[in-house]
C-alpha cells in the first residue's frame, strides 16, 4: 500500500481533498459509456487548481465500473483525489484520476509523502 501511495503521489500533478458535487452518466458519440463527476476542491495537498474540477471516467478506464456501482455513495464522504493531466495525442488534455476515501490516516500519509518529495 505504501509503495502504491508513493507512486500515486509522485505521478500526480494535483492532489486534493474534496467531495463529489454532481455526477452524470452518458455515452460519447460512438456509444461508449462515461461518467462525468464534478468534484469540489476543499484542500489542496499538491499542485494548484480552482474550487471545482470536472472529471470524466470512461468505460475502458480502471475503476470505471466501481464508480458507476458506487452511485449515490460518491456523495456521502470526502475523497483524496489524485489527478494526472494526460495528453491524449489529439491535442486534448484529459484528467486521469483516482479517488481514495479521505480518512485521517490517508490524508496524513499523503501529506507525509508530498513533504518527502
N, CA, C and O atoms as CSV, one atom per row, in Angstrom:
chain,resi,resn,atom,element,x,y,z
A,1,UNK,N,N,0.822,-1.189,0.000
A,1,UNK,CA,C,0.000,0.000,0.000
A,1,UNK,C,C,0.864,1.250,0.000
A,1,UNK,O,O,0.578,2.201,-0.727
A,2,UNK,N,N,1.913,1.259,0.804
A,2,UNK,CA,C,2.788,2.434,0.877
A,2,UNK,C,C,3.486,2.692,-0.454
A,2,UNK,O,O,3.637,3.846,-0.856
A,3,UNK,N,N,3.911,1.637,-1.141
A,3,UNK,CA,C,4.566,1.793,-2.439
A,3,UNK,C,C,3.573,2.349,-3.468
A,3,UNK,O,O,3.918,3.217,-4.269
A,4,UNK,N,N,2.340,1.837,-3.434
A,4,UNK,CA,C,1.303,2.326,-4.348
A,4,UNK,C,C,1.003,3.799,-4.075
A,4,UNK,O,O,0.892,4.592,-5.010
A,5,UNK,N,N,0.873,4.163,-2.810
A,5,UNK,CA,C,0.602,5.554,-2.445
A,5,UNK,C,C,1.755,6.456,-2.887
A,5,UNK,O,O,1.526,7.539,-3.426
A,6,UNK,N,N,2.973,6.018,-2.662
A,6,UNK,CA,C,4.135,6.791,-3.059
A,6,UNK,C,C,4.131,7.032,-4.568
A,6,UNK,O,O,4.420,8.140,-5.021
A,7,UNK,N,N,3.809,6.016,-5.334
A,7,UNK,CA,C,3.736,6.149,-6.783
A,7,UNK,C,C,2.653,7.104,-7.220
A,7,UNK,O,O,2.859,7.912,-8.126
A,8,UNK,N,N,1.494,7.020,-6.581
A,8,UNK,CA,C,0.392,7.939,-6.927
A,8,UNK,C,C,0.782,9.386,-6.644
A,8,UNK,O,O,0.532,10.276,-7.456
A,9,UNK,N,N,1.395,9.609,-5.488
A,9,UNK,CA,C,1.810,10.965,-5.120
A,9,UNK,C,C,2.848,11.480,-6.103
A,9,UNK,O,O,2.778,12.629,-6.538
A,10,UNK,N,N,3.798,10.648,-6.451
A,10,UNK,CA,C,4.863,11.064,-7.367
A,10,UNK,C,C,4.319,11.397,-8.752
A,10,UNK,O,O,4.729,12.386,-9.358
A,11,UNK,N,N,3.395,10.573,-9.258
A,11,UNK,CA,C,2.865,10.768,-10.611
A,11,UNK,C,C,1.842,11.898,-10.701
A,11,UNK,O,O,1.676,12.489,-11.768
A,12,UNK,N,N,1.161,12.204,-9.615
A,12,UNK,CA,C,0.053,13.167,-9.656
A,12,UNK,C,C,0.545,14.594,-9.879
A,12,UNK,O,O,1.548,15.024,-9.310
A,13,UNK,N,N,-0.186,15.310,-10.719
A,13,UNK,CA,C,0.045,16.740,-10.907
A,13,UNK,C,C,-0.741,17.548,-9.879
A,13,UNK,O,O,-0.356,18.662,-9.523
A,14,UNK,N,N,-1.841,16.975,-9.409
A,14,UNK,CA,C,-2.729,17.637,-8.458
A,14,UNK,C,C,-3.261,16.598,-7.486
A,14,UNK,O,O,-3.689,15.518,-7.892
A,15,UNK,N,N,-3.233,16.928,-6.207
A,15,UNK,CA,C,-3.849,16.082,-5.181
A,15,UNK,C,C,-4.655,17.009,-4.288
A,15,UNK,O,O,-4.151,18.030,-3.819
A,16,UNK,N,N,-5.909,16.647,-4.056
A,16,UNK,CA,C,-6.729,17.469,-3.181
A,16,UNK,C,C,-7.717,16.623,-2.401
A,16,UNK,O,O,-8.026,15.489,-2.769
A,17,UNK,N,N,-8.203,17.202,-1.314
A,17,UNK,CA,C,-9.284,16.606,-0.536
A,17,UNK,C,C,-10.546,17.334,-0.955
A,17,UNK,O,O,-10.583,18.564,-0.981
A,18,UNK,N,N,-11.567,16.582,-1.280
A,18,UNK,CA,C,-12.814,17.206,-1.710
A,18,UNK,C,C,-13.920,16.190,-1.820
A,18,UNK,O,O,-13.741,15.009,-1.524
A,19,UNK,N,N,-15.062,16.670,-2.248
A,19,UNK,CA,C,-16.223,15.806,-2.383
A,19,UNK,C,C,-16.790,15.874,-3.781
A,19,UNK,O,O,-16.502,16.800,-4.540
A,20,UNK,N,N,-17.594,14.892,-4.113
A,20,UNK,CA,C,-18.272,14.873,-5.403
A,20,UNK,C,C,-19.551,15.691,-5.273
A,20,UNK,O,O,-20.409,15.390,-4.443
A,21,UNK,N,N,-19.672,16.727,-6.098
A,21,UNK,CA,C,-20.854,17.594,-6.086
A,21,UNK,C,C,-21.948,17.066,-6.996
A,21,UNK,O,O,-23.131,17.145,-6.666
A,22,UNK,N,N,-21.548,16.521,-8.153
A,22,UNK,CA,C,-22.545,16.015,-9.097
A,22,UNK,C,C,-21.923,14.920,-9.953
A,22,UNK,O,O,-20.703,14.817,-10.084
A,23,UNK,N,N,-22.793,14.115,-10.524
A,23,UNK,CA,C,-22.349,13.070,-11.447
A,23,UNK,C,C,-23.403,12.895,-12.523
A,23,UNK,O,O,-24.587,13.161,-12.318
A,24,UNK,N,N,-22.938,12.441,-13.672
A,24,UNK,CA,C,-23.850,12.221,-14.796
A,24,UNK,C,C,-23.299,11.104,-15.662
A,24,UNK,O,O,-22.148,11.149,-16.097
A,25,UNK,N,N,-24.134,10.098,-15.907
A,25,UNK,CA,C,-23.762,9.030,-16.823
A,25,UNK,C,C,-24.222,9.398,-18.219
A,25,UNK,O,O,-25.260,10.035,-18.394
A,26,UNK,N,N,-23.440,8.993,-19.216
A,26,UNK,CA,C,-23.821,9.271,-20.593
A,26,UNK,C,C,-23.064,8.378,-21.544
A,26,UNK,O,O,-22.388,7.433,-21.137
A,27,UNK,N,N,-23.191,8.696,-22.833
A,27,UNK,CA,C,-22.469,7.980,-23.876
A,27,UNK,C,C,-21.846,9.000,-24.809
A,27,UNK,O,O,-22.429,10.046,-25.090
A,28,UNK,N,N,-20.640,8.676,-25.289
A,28,UNK,CA,C,-19.999,9.573,-26.248
A,28,UNK,C,C,-20.598,9.348,-27.637
A,28,UNK,O,O,-21.535,8.565,-27.790
A,29,UNK,N,N,-20.066,10.024,-28.635
A,29,UNK,CA,C,-20.592,9.940,-29.994
A,29,UNK,C,C,-20.509,8.550,-30.609
A,29,UNK,O,O,-21.206,8.255,-31.580
A,30,UNK,N,N,-19.658,7.696,-30.048
A,30,UNK,CA,C,-19.521,6.320,-30.545
A,30,UNK,C,C,-20.298,5.329,-29.687
A,30,UNK,O,O,-20.164,4.118,-29.863
A,31,UNK,N,N,-21.110,5.835,-28.758
A,31,UNK,CA,C,-21.931,4.969,-27.922
A,31,UNK,C,C,-21.218,4.355,-26.738
A,31,UNK,O,O,-21.747,3.446,-26.100
A,32,UNK,N,N,-20.013,4.841,-26.432
A,32,UNK,CA,C,-19.259,4.301,-25.298
A,32,UNK,C,C,-19.660,5.029,-24.015
A,32,UNK,O,O,-19.707,6.259,-23.987
A,33,UNK,N,N,-19.952,4.270,-22.947
A,33,UNK,CA,C,-20.383,4.879,-21.688
A,33,UNK,C,C,-19.286,5.709,-21.025
A,33,UNK,O,O,-18.098,5.414,-21.155
A,34,UNK,N,N,-19.708,6.748,-20.316
A,34,UNK,CA,C,-18.805,7.550,-19.491
A,34,UNK,C,C,-19.556,8.003,-18.249
A,34,UNK,O,O,-20.784,7.936,-18.183
A,35,UNK,N,N,-18.792,8.464,-17.268
A,35,UNK,CA,C,-19.355,9.046,-16.047
A,35,UNK,C,C,-18.622,10.356,-15.807
A,35,UNK,O,O,-17.405,10.376,-15.623
A,36,UNK,N,N,-19.372,11.445,-15.812
A,36,UNK,CA,C,-18.816,12.761,-15.504
A,36,UNK,C,C,-19.029,13.063,-14.031
A,36,UNK,O,O,-20.124,12.871,-13.503
A,37,UNK,N,N,-17.982,13.536,-13.371
A,37,UNK,CA,C,-18.053,13.944,-11.975
A,37,UNK,C,C,-17.610,15.397,-11.876
A,37,UNK,O,O,-16.692,15.824,-12.576
A,38,UNK,N,N,-18.261,16.146,-11.010
A,38,UNK,CA,C,-17.773,17.467,-10.636
A,38,UNK,C,C,-17.340,17.359,-9.187
A,38,UNK,O,O,-18.145,17.056,-8.306
A,39,UNK,N,N,-16.062,17.611,-8.948
A,39,UNK,CA,C,-15.501,17.492,-7.603
A,39,UNK,C,C,-15.229,18.880,-7.040
A,39,UNK,O,O,-14.699,19.751,-7.730
A,40,UNK,N,N,-15.595,19.073,-5.793
A,40,UNK,CA,C,-15.305,20.317,-5.086
A,40,UNK,C,C,-13.938,20.186,-4.425
A,40,UNK,O,O,-13.668,19.209,-3.726
A,41,UNK,N,N,-13.084,21.172,-4.648
A,41,UNK,CA,C,-11.742,21.174,-4.068
A,41,UNK,C,C,-11.805,21.888,-2.721
A,41,UNK,O,O,-11.962,23.108,-2.666
A,42,UNK,N,N,-11.682,21.128,-1.641
A,42,UNK,CA,C,-11.718,21.717,-0.293
A,42,UNK,C,C,-10.334,22.114,0.190
A,42,UNK,O,O,-10.147,23.191,0.757
A,43,UNK,N,N,-9.359,21.230,-0.041
A,43,UNK,CA,C,-7.999,21.453,0.468
A,43,UNK,C,C,-7.004,20.828,-0.501
A,43,UNK,O,O,-7.054,19.626,-0.761
A,44,UNK,N,N,-6.116,21.634,-1.025
A,44,UNK,CA,C,-5.121,21.143,-1.972
A,44,UNK,C,C,-3.888,20.656,-1.215
A,44,UNK,O,O,-3.370,21.346,-0.338
A,45,UNK,N,N,-3.427,19.457,-1.569
A,45,UNK,CA,C,-2.240,18.864,-0.948
A,45,UNK,C,C,-1.018,18.936,-1.865
A,45,UNK,O,O,0.120,18.916,-1.394
A,46,UNK,N,N,-1.257,19.020,-3.174
A,46,UNK,CA,C,-0.173,19.142,-4.146
A,46,UNK,C,C,-0.739,19.790,-5.408
A,46,UNK,O,O,-1.834,19.443,-5.851
A,47,UNK,N,N,0.003,20.728,-5.982
A,47,UNK,CA,C,-0.437,21.389,-7.203
A,47,UNK,C,C,-1.392,22.531,-6.910
A,47,UNK,O,O,-1.580,22.918,-5.757
A,48,UNK,N,N,-1.991,23.063,-7.960
A,48,UNK,CA,C,-2.921,24.183,-7.817
A,48,UNK,C,C,-4.104,23.991,-8.742
A,48,UNK,O,O,-3.968,23.490,-9.858
A,49,UNK,N,N,-5.266,24.398,-8.261
A,49,UNK,CA,C,-6.480,24.376,-9.072
A,49,UNK,C,C,-7.519,25.245,-8.404
A,49,UNK,O,O,-7.353,25.656,-7.255
A,50,UNK,N,N,-8.595,25.525,-9.125
A,50,UNK,CA,C,-9.692,26.337,-8.606
A,50,UNK,C,C,-10.548,25.575,-7.607
A,50,UNK,O,O,-10.111,24.575,-7.037
A,51,UNK,N,N,-11.749,26.044,-7.402
A,51,UNK,CA,C,-12.657,25.489,-6.386
A,51,UNK,C,C,-13.347,24.197,-6.808
A,51,UNK,O,O,-13.826,23.451,-5.953
A,52,UNK,N,N,-13.407,23.920,-8.107
A,52,UNK,CA,C,-14.024,22.673,-8.550
A,52,UNK,C,C,-13.288,22.154,-9.779
A,52,UNK,O,O,-12.534,22.879,-10.428
A,53,UNK,N,N,-13.523,20.894,-10.077
A,53,UNK,CA,C,-12.826,20.244,-11.180
A,53,UNK,C,C,-13.773,19.251,-11.836
A,53,UNK,O,O,-14.415,18.451,-11.154
A,54,UNK,N,N,-13.858,19.303,-13.158
A,54,UNK,CA,C,-14.665,18.349,-13.917
A,54,UNK,C,C,-13.799,17.148,-14.267
A,54,UNK,O,O,-12.695,17.303,-14.787
A,55,UNK,N,N,-14.298,15.960,-13.982
A,55,UNK,CA,C,-13.578,14.713,-14.229
A,55,UNK,C,C,-14.457,13.793,-15.065
A,55,UNK,O,O,-15.673,13.761,-14.876
A,56,UNK,N,N,-13.860,13.048,-15.983
A,56,UNK,CA,C,-14.621,12.076,-16.776
A,56,UNK,C,C,-13.935,10.722,-16.698
A,56,UNK,O,O,-12.745,10.591,-16.982
A,57,UNK,N,N,-14.713,9.716,-16.307
A,57,UNK,CA,C,-14.257,8.324,-16.333
A,57,UNK,C,C,-14.927,7.649,-17.524
A,57,UNK,O,O,-16.138,7.758,-17.718
A,58,UNK,N,N,-14.121,6.954,-18.314
A,58,UNK,CA,C,-14.637,6.237,-19.477
A,58,UNK,C,C,-14.683,4.759,-19.179
A,58,UNK,O,O,-13.977,4.266,-18.300
A,59,UNK,N,N,-15.510,4.064,-19.912
A,59,UNK,CA,C,-15.724,2.635,-19.676
A,59,UNK,C,C,-14.414,1.854,-19.659
A,59,UNK,O,O,-14.286,0.904,-18.887
A,60,UNK,N,N,-13.455,2.219,-20.471
A,60,UNK,CA,C,-12.188,1.471,-20.546
A,60,UNK,C,C,-11.201,1.843,-19.441
A,60,UNK,O,O,-10.145,1.222,-19.321
A,61,UNK,N,N,-11.535,2.851,-18.635
A,61,UNK,CA,C,-10.649,3.290,-17.554
A,61,UNK,C,C,-10.715,2.342,-16.361
A,61,UNK,O,O,-11.790,1.850,-16.015
A,62,UNK,N,N,-9.564,2.085,-15.727
A,62,UNK,CA,C,-9.594,1.292,-14.491
A,62,UNK,C,C,-10.492,1.990,-13.468
A,62,UNK,O,O,-10.430,3.211,-13.323
A,63,UNK,N,N,-11.292,1.256,-12.787
A,63,UNK,CA,C,-12.141,1.820,-11.741
A,63,UNK,C,C,-13.485,2.335,-12.220
A,63,UNK,O,O,-14.311,2.738,-11.400
A,64,UNK,N,N,-13.730,2.334,-13.531
A,64,UNK,CA,C,-14.995,2.869,-14.051
A,64,UNK,C,C,-16.197,2.143,-13.455
A,64,UNK,O,O,-17.128,2.778,-12.960
A,65,UNK,N,N,-16.176,0.823,-13.504
A,65,UNK,CA,C,-17.338,0.067,-13.020
A,65,UNK,C,C,-17.565,0.294,-11.526
A,65,UNK,O,O,-18.708,0.324,-11.070
A,66,UNK,N,N,-16.493,0.451,-10.773
A,66,UNK,CA,C,-16.642,0.731,-9.345
A,66,UNK,C,C,-17.283,2.084,-9.084
A,66,UNK,O,O,-18.097,2.226,-8.172
A,67,UNK,N,N,-16.917,3.075,-9.884
A,67,UNK,CA,C,-17.531,4.397,-9.746
A,67,UNK,C,C,-19.017,4.343,-10.061
A,67,UNK,O,O,-19.831,4.925,-9.344
A,68,UNK,N,N,-19.367,3.649,-11.128
A,68,UNK,CA,C,-20.774,3.535,-11.519
A,68,UNK,C,C,-21.557,2.793,-10.434
A,68,UNK,O,O,-22.658,3.205,-10.069
A,69,UNK,N,N,-20.988,1.699,-9.919
A,69,UNK,CA,C,-21.673,0.928,-8.866
A,69,UNK,C,C,-21.836,1.736,-7.583
A,69,UNK,O,O,-22.807,1.544,-6.851
A,70,UNK,N,N,-20.902,2.632,-7.306
A,70,UNK,CA,C,-20.963,3.426,-6.067
A,70,UNK,C,C,-22.197,4.315,-6.036
A,70,UNK,O,O,-22.747,4.567,-4.964
A,71,UNK,N,N,-22.638,4.788,-7.184
A,71,UNK,CA,C,-23.861,5.593,-7.246
A,71,UNK,C,C,-23.857,6.747,-6.262
A,71,UNK,O,O,-22.918,7.541,-6.221
A,72,UNK,N,N,-24.912,6.832,-5.471
A,72,UNK,CA,C,-25.074,7.931,-4.514
A,72,UNK,C,C,-24.045,7.925,-3.391
A,72,UNK,O,O,-23.864,8.940,-2.719
A,73,UNK,N,N,-23.368,6.795,-3.175
A,73,UNK,CA,C,-22.328,6.759,-2.137
A,73,UNK,C,C,-21.177,7.703,-2.465
A,73,UNK,O,O,-20.419,8.083,-1.573
A,74,UNK,N,N,-21.034,8.087,-3.736
A,74,UNK,CA,C,-19.994,9.044,-4.114
A,74,UNK,C,C,-20.175,10.383,-3.411
A,74,UNK,O,O,-19.214,11.126,-3.218
A,75,UNK,N,N,-21.418,10.686,-3.028
A,75,UNK,CA,C,-21.717,11.974,-2.390
A,75,UNK,C,C,-21.565,11.950,-0.876
A,75,UNK,O,O,-21.599,13.000,-0.235
A,76,UNK,N,N,-21.397,10.765,-0.298
A,76,UNK,CA,C,-21.508,10.635,1.158
A,76,UNK,C,C,-20.229,10.892,1.935
A,76,UNK,O,O,-20.286,11.076,3.151
A,77,UNK,N,N,-19.082,10.912,1.280
A,77,UNK,CA,C,-17.857,11.135,2.044
A,77,UNK,C,C,-16.838,11.873,1.200
A,77,UNK,O,O,-16.883,11.829,-0.030
A,78,UNK,N,N,-15.921,12.551,1.868
A,78,UNK,CA,C,-14.861,13.231,1.120
A,78,UNK,C,C,-13.831,12.220,0.604
A,78,UNK,O,O,-13.711,11.111,1.123
A,79,UNK,N,N,-13.100,12.632,-0.420
A,79,UNK,CA,C,-12.074,11.806,-1.031
A,79,UNK,C,C,-10.763,12.565,-1.111
A,79,UNK,O,O,-10.736,13.796,-1.139
A,80,UNK,N,N,-9.686,11.812,-1.146
A,80,UNK,CA,C,-8.416,12.357,-1.610
A,80,UNK,C,C,-8.414,12.033,-3.104
A,80,UNK,O,O,-8.537,10.873,-3.497
A,81,UNK,N,N,-8.273,13.071,-3.930
A,81,UNK,CA,C,-8.335,12.911,-5.383
A,81,UNK,C,C,-6.938,13.141,-5.958
A,81,UNK,O,O,-6.336,14.197,-5.763
A,82,UNK,N,N,-6.438,12.134,-6.666
A,82,UNK,CA,C,-5.140,12.193,-7.328
A,82,UNK,C,C,-5.411,12.435,-8.806
A,82,UNK,O,O,-6.140,11.660,-9.426
A,83,UNK,N,N,-4.843,13.489,-9.387
A,83,UNK,CA,C,-5.100,13.833,-10.784
A,83,UNK,C,C,-3.780,13.904,-11.551
A,83,UNK,O,O,-2.814,14.517,-11.097
A,84,UNK,N,N,-3.760,13.278,-12.699
A,84,UNK,CA,C,-2.631,13.357,-13.620
A,84,UNK,C,C,-3.166,13.892,-14.945
A,84,UNK,O,O,-4.062,13.293,-15.541
A,85,UNK,N,N,-2.617,15.022,-15.411
A,85,UNK,CA,C,-3.029,15.582,-16.698
A,85,UNK,C,C,-2.355,14.767,-17.792
A,85,UNK,O,O,-1.135,14.606,-17.794
A,86,UNK,N,N,-3.148,14.257,-18.711
A,86,UNK,CA,C,-2.652,13.353,-19.738
A,86,UNK,C,C,-2.947,13.906,-21.132
A,86,UNK,O,O,-4.093,14.217,-21.456
A,87,UNK,N,N,-1.900,14.025,-21.952
A,87,UNK,CA,C,-2.044,14.431,-23.347
A,87,UNK,C,C,-2.630,13.249,-24.103
A,87,UNK,O,O,-2.033,12.174,-24.144
A,88,UNK,N,N,-3.788,13.446,-24.694
A,88,UNK,CA,C,-4.484,12.349,-25.373
A,88,UNK,C,C,-3.962,12.092,-26.782
A,88,UNK,O,O,-4.403,11.153,-27.446
A,89,UNK,N,N,-3.025,12.921,-27.242
A,89,UNK,CA,C,-2.453,12.708,-28.558
A,89,UNK,C,C,-3.239,13.330,-29.698
A,89,UNK,O,O,-2.799,13.316,-30.848
A,90,UNK,N,N,-4.391,13.871,-29.378
A,90,UNK,CA,C,-5.214,14.523,-30.410
A,90,UNK,C,C,-5.334,16.023,-30.153
A,90,UNK,O,O,-6.219,16.691,-30.690
A,91,UNK,N,N,-4.435,16.537,-29.328
A,91,UNK,CA,C,-4.469,17.957,-28.992
A,91,UNK,C,C,-5.254,18.264,-27.723
A,91,UNK,O,O,-5.265,19.405,-27.261
A,92,UNK,N,N,-5.908,17.257,-27.158
A,92,UNK,CA,C,-6.672,17.481,-25.929
A,92,UNK,C,C,-5.897,16.945,-24.715
A,92,UNK,O,O,-5.097,16.016,-24.824
A,93,UNK,N,N,-6.159,17.550,-23.584
A,93,UNK,CA,C,-5.565,17.123,-22.324
A,93,UNK,C,C,-6.698,16.643,-21.431
A,93,UNK,O,O,-7.717,17.317,-21.284
A,94,UNK,N,N,-6.512,15.483,-20.842
A,94,UNK,CA,C,-7.562,14.871,-20.023
A,94,UNK,C,C,-7.034,14.597,-18.629
A,94,UNK,O,O,-5.872,14.233,-18.448
A,95,UNK,N,N,-7.898,14.776,-17.653
A,95,UNK,CA,C,-7.550,14.472,-16.265
A,95,UNK,C,C,-7.804,12.994,-15.997
A,95,UNK,O,O,-8.953,12.553,-15.992
A,96,UNK,N,N,-6.747,12.234,-15.776
A,96,UNK,CA,C,-6.872,10.849,-15.291
A,96,UNK,C,C,-6.869,10.958,-13.782
A,96,UNK,O,O,-6.107,11.748,-13.225
A,97,UNK,N,N,-7.700,10.186,-13.109
A,97,UNK,CA,C,-7.837,10.388,-11.668
A,97,UNK,C,C,-8.071,9.096,-10.906
A,97,UNK,O,O,-8.476,8.071,-11.456
A,98,UNK,N,N,-7.798,9.196,-9.614
A,98,UNK,CA,C,-8.043,8.102,-8.673
A,98,UNK,C,C,-8.643,8.724,-7.419
A,98,UNK,O,O,-8.178,9.766,-6.955
A,99,UNK,N,N,-9.667,8.090,-6.874
A,99,UNK,CA,C,-10.289,8.551,-5.628
A,99,UNK,C,C,-9.939,7.587,-4.502
A,99,UNK,O,O,-9.999,6.369,-4.672
A,100,UNK,N,N,-9.573,8.143,-3.351
A,100,UNK,CA,C,-9.344,7.347,-2.139
A,100,UNK,C,C,-10.158,7.987,-1.020
A,100,UNK,O,O,-10.192,9.212,-0.907
A,101,UNK,N,N,-10.809,7.185,-0.200
A,101,UNK,CA,C,-11.568,7.756,0.908
A,101,UNK,C,C,-10.640,8.585,1.788
A,101,UNK,O,O,-9.535,8.158,2.122
A,102,UNK,N,N,-11.099,9.761,2.153
A,102,UNK,CA,C,-10.260,10.733,2.868
A,102,UNK,C,C,-10.294,10.514,4.374
A,102,UNK,O,O,-10.764,11.368,5.127
A,103,UNK,N,N,-9.796,9.374,4.799
A,103,UNK,CA,C,-9.658,9.149,6.239
A,103,UNK,C,C,-8.469,9.978,6.726
A,103,UNK,O,O,-7.619,10.378,5.930
A,104,UNK,N,N,-8.412,10.231,8.010
A,104,UNK,CA,C,-7.285,10.970,8.581
A,104,UNK,C,C,-5.974,10.242,8.279
A,104,UNK,O,O,-4.957,10.881,8.011
A,105,UNK,N,N,-5.995,8.923,8.321
A,105,UNK,CA,C,-4.810,8.127,8.038
A,105,UNK,C,C,-4.309,8.376,6.613
A,105,UNK,O,O,-3.118,8.609,6.405
A,106,UNK,N,N,-5.212,8.326,5.636
A,106,UNK,CA,C,-4.832,8.514,4.234
A,106,UNK,C,C,-4.331,9.934,4.002
A,106,UNK,O,O,-3.314,10.130,3.336
A,107,UNK,N,N,-5.032,10.923,4.540
A,107,UNK,CA,C,-4.619,12.321,4.358
A,107,UNK,C,C,-3.228,12.542,4.938
A,107,UNK,O,O,-2.380,13.169,4.301
A,108,UNK,N,N,-2.992,12.034,6.133
A,108,UNK,CA,C,-1.674,12.195,6.756
A,108,UNK,C,C,-0.590,11.471,5.968
A,108,UNK,O,O,0.513,11.995,5.813
A,109,UNK,N,N,-0.884,10.279,5.470
A,109,UNK,CA,C,0.098,9.531,4.683
A,109,UNK,C,C,0.430,10.279,3.393
A,109,UNK,O,O,1.591,10.321,2.987
A,110,UNK,N,N,-0.578,10.868,2.746
A,110,UNK,CA,C,-0.336,11.640,1.523
A,110,UNK,C,C,0.494,12.877,1.844
A,110,UNK,O,O,1.449,13.184,1.131
A,111,UNK,N,N,0.138,13.587,2.907
A,111,UNK,CA,C,0.901,14.784,3.305
A,111,UNK,C,C,2.382,14.444,3.539
A,111,UNK,O,O,3.280,15.137,3.062
A,112,UNK,N,N,2.603,13.364,4.283
A,112,UNK,CA,C,3.983,12.952,4.565
A,112,UNK,C,C,4.729,12.624,3.282
A,112,UNK,O,O,5.899,12.977,3.129
A,113,UNK,N,N,4.059,11.952,2.367
A,113,UNK,CA,C,4.685,11.585,1.086
A,113,UNK,C,C,4.971,12.831,0.249
A,113,UNK,O,O,6.037,12.930,-0.358
A,114,UNK,N,N,4.044,13.775,0.208
A,114,UNK,CA,C,4.242,15.027,-0.549
A,114,UNK,C,C,5.415,15.788,0.056
A,114,UNK,O,O,6.269,16.289,-0.675
A,115,UNK,N,N,5.465,15.881,1.376
A,115,UNK,CA,C,6.532,16.626,2.049
A,115,UNK,C,C,7.901,15.986,1.841
A,115,UNK,O,O,8.919,16.678,1.873
A,116,UNK,N,N,7.934,14.670,1.629
A,116,UNK,CA,C,9.228,13.984,1.468
A,116,UNK,C,C,9.777,14.112,0.040
A,116,UNK,O,O,10.928,13.753,-0.210
A,117,UNK,N,N,8.981,14.611,-0.883
A,117,UNK,CA,C,9.410,14.717,-2.295
A,117,UNK,C,C,10.142,16.015,-2.543
A,117,UNK,O,O,10.574,16.275,-3.666
